[in-house]
């Protein structure tokens, strides 16, 4: 009988965890839908402080913006 009670407790705990996870997923999706679009963010790029990786990232971001706008190079 004790094994059945332990199994029932484990099932109840798993169901509670699943419900909590589902609620978190719903909240996360709502939160993500309210995030700004990266293209129009006010981010300062300093060429003086940038390294090679920063320049590569800036180039890749510009290419991604062009693809998003339908301007293939």
C-alpha positions as CSV (number, residue, x, y, z in Angstrom):
1,X,0.0,0.0,0.0
2,X,2.9,2.4,0.8
3,X,4.3,1.9,-2.7
4,X,1.0,3.0,-4.2
5,X,0.9,6.1,-2.0
6,X,4.5,6.9,-3.0
7,X,3.7,6.4,-6.6
8,X,0.6,8.7,-6.3
9,X,2.6,11.3,-4.5
10,X,5.2,11.2,-7.3
11,X,2.6,11.5,-10.0
12,X,1.0,14.4,-8.1
13,X,4.3,16.2,-7.8
14,X,5.1,15.6,-11.5
15,X,1.6,17.0,-12.5
16,X,2.2,20.1,-10.3
17,X,5.6,20.6,-11.9
18,X,4.1,20.3,-15.4
19,X,1.4,22.8,-14.5
20,X,4.0,25.2,-13.1
21,X,6.2,24.8,-16.2
22,X,3.2,25.5,-18.5
23,X,2.3,28.6,-16.6
24,X,5.9,29.8,-16.9
25,X,6.0,29.1,-20.6
26,X,2.9,31.1,-21.1
27,X,4.3,34.0,-19.1
28,X,7.6,33.8,-21.0
29,X,5.9,33.9,-24.4
30,X,3.9,37.0,-23.4
31,X,7.0,38.6,-22.1
32,X,9.0,37.8,-25.3
33,X,6.2,39.2,-27.5
34,X,6.6,42.6,-25.7
35,X,10.4,42.8,-26.4
36,X,11.6,45.5,-28.8
37,X,12.9,44.5,-32.2
38,X,16.7,44.6,-32.3
39,X,17.0,46.7,-35.4
40,X,15.6,49.9,-33.9
41,X,17.4,49.7,-30.6
42,X,19.5,52.6,-29.5
43,X,22.9,50.9,-29.2
44,X,26.1,52.9,-29.6
45,X,29.0,51.3,-31.5
46,X,32.4,52.6,-30.8
47,X,35.0,51.9,-33.4
48,X,37.7,53.0,-31.0
49,X,36.8,50.3,-28.5
50,X,35.8,47.6,-31.0
51,X,37.8,44.5,-31.7
52,X,37.7,42.2,-34.7
53,X,34.8,40.2,-33.3
54,X,32.8,43.5,-32.8
55,X,33.4,44.5,-36.4
56,X,32.4,41.0,-37.6
57,X,29.2,41.2,-35.5
58,X,28.3,44.6,-36.9
59,X,28.8,43.3,-40.5
60,X,26.7,40.2,-39.8
61,X,23.9,42.4,-38.2
62,X,23.9,44.7,-41.3
63,X,23.6,41.6,-43.6
64,X,20.8,40.2,-41.4
65,X,18.9,43.6,-41.6
66,X,19.3,43.6,-45.4
67,X,17.9,40.1,-45.6
68,X,15.0,41.0,-43.3
69,X,14.2,44.0,-45.5
70,X,14.5,41.9,-48.7
71,X,17.6,43.6,-49.9
72,X,19.9,40.7,-50.9
73,X,23.5,41.7,-51.7
